[in-house]
Amino acid sequence: MAIGLDVETPPEPANPEEYDYEKCPFYGELSVRGQILEGTIVSTDMDKTVVVEREYDVAVPKYDRQMKRRSRIPAHVPGVLEPLSVGDTVKIAETRPLSKTKSHVVVEVTEEATAEDIAELTRQAEPERELSTGDVTEGAEPEATEGDQ
């Protein structure tokens, strides 16, 4: 409860002299406010930043159905929570703007990724495309349309 949320406080940083206290909600001066979201990490390519993807449903009244939508949110990773990996489920909280794109910080790792989760995310990111019968094949000329005259 140190930051006003019901999350566990991670252990103190190993190197206090080198730790970035300015961008840490647990041991620094970064205040947490606004939204608390939960999602899955889809990218850890940036330094001290992860991209969290959350999937949600939106009602489409015309068809009386639900439609899936996704949002990708860049979030800062405090040094006390590193290392994180792709597939981990995390809680992120809104903060002041930390950079041009980051306004959220990771506050808790709720579930660590398993090998099956990582394999599924890899398959989704790089699907093997198979040609269907409707695809243009080699040597076939495209059909003329009315606008080509």
SVG drawing of the C-alpha trace seen along z (x, -y; Angstrom):
<svg xmlns="http://www.w3.org/2000/svg" viewBox="-29 -15 55 40">
<polyline fill="none" stroke="black" stroke-width="0.4" points="0.0,0.0 3.0,-2.3 1.8,-3.8 -1.9,-3.9 -2.6,-0.6 -3.2,2.9 0.2,4.2 3.2,5.8 6.2,3.5 9.3,5.0 12.6,5.3 14.9,2.3 17.3,1.6 20.6,3.4 22.7,0.3 21.1,-2.8 23.7,-5.1 22.9,-4.1 19.2,-3.7 16.8,-6.1 14.6,-7.3 12.9,-10.0 10.9,-7.4 10.1,-4.9 6.7,-4.8 7.9,-2.6 11.1,-4.2 11.1,-7.5 9.0,-10.6 6.8,-9.3 3.1,-9.6 0.5,-7.2 -2.9,-8.5 -5.8,-7.8 -6.3,-4.5 -5.0,-1.1 -5.0,1.3 -4.0,5.0 -2.5,6.5 0.1,8.7 3.6,7.7 4.1,8.0 7.4,6.2 10.5,5.6 12.8,4.2 13.2,0.8 15.4,-0.1 13.3,-0.4 10.1,-0.3 7.6,2.5 4.6,2.4 1.5,3.8 -1.4,4.9 -5.0,5.2 -7.9,6.7 -11.4,5.6 -14.9,5.9 -16.9,3.1 -20.7,3.3 -21.9,2.9 -25.6,2.0 -26.4,2.3 -25.6,6.0 -26.3,6.7 -22.8,8.2 -19.5,7.6 -16.3,6.7 -12.8,7.2 -10.4,4.3 -6.8,4.0 -4.8,1.1 -1.0,1.1 0.3,-1.1 4.0,-1.8 4.9,-1.6 8.0,-2.4 9.6,0.5 11.1,-0.6 14.5,1.0 13.2,3.0 10.8,4.9 13.3,5.9 13.6,8.2 10.2,8.7 9.6,11.0 7.2,11.2 4.0,12.9 4.0,11.7 0.7,10.3 1.2,7.0 -0.7,4.2 0.1,0.7 -0.9,-2.6 -1.2,-6.1 1.4,-8.7 2.6,-12.1 4.1,-12.0 7.5,-10.3 8.4,-10.8 6.7,-11.6 4.7,-8.3 5.0,-7.0 2.4,-8.0 2.1,-4.6 4.4,-2.6 4.4,1.1 3.4,1.6 2.9,5.4 3.7,8.6 0.5,10.6 1.4,13.7 4.7,14.8 4.7,16.3 5.0,20.0 6.7,21.6 3.3,22.2 2.3,18.5 5.6,17.4 5.2,19.9 1.6,18.7 2.7,15.0 5.4,15.9 3.0,17.7 0.6,14.7 3.4,12.3 4.8,14.3 2.0,16.4 3.0,18.6 1.0,17.4 -0.5,20.0 -1.8,19.1 -5.5,19.7 -7.2,20.3 -8.2,16.7 -4.6,15.4 -2.9,14.4 -0.6,17.1 2.5,16.8 1.8,16.3 -1.8,15.3 -2.9,11.9 -5.1,9.8 -8.7,9.4 -9.6,6.1 -12.0,3.8 -14.2,1.0 -11.8,-1.7 -8.9,-0.2 -10.5,-1.1"/>
</svg>
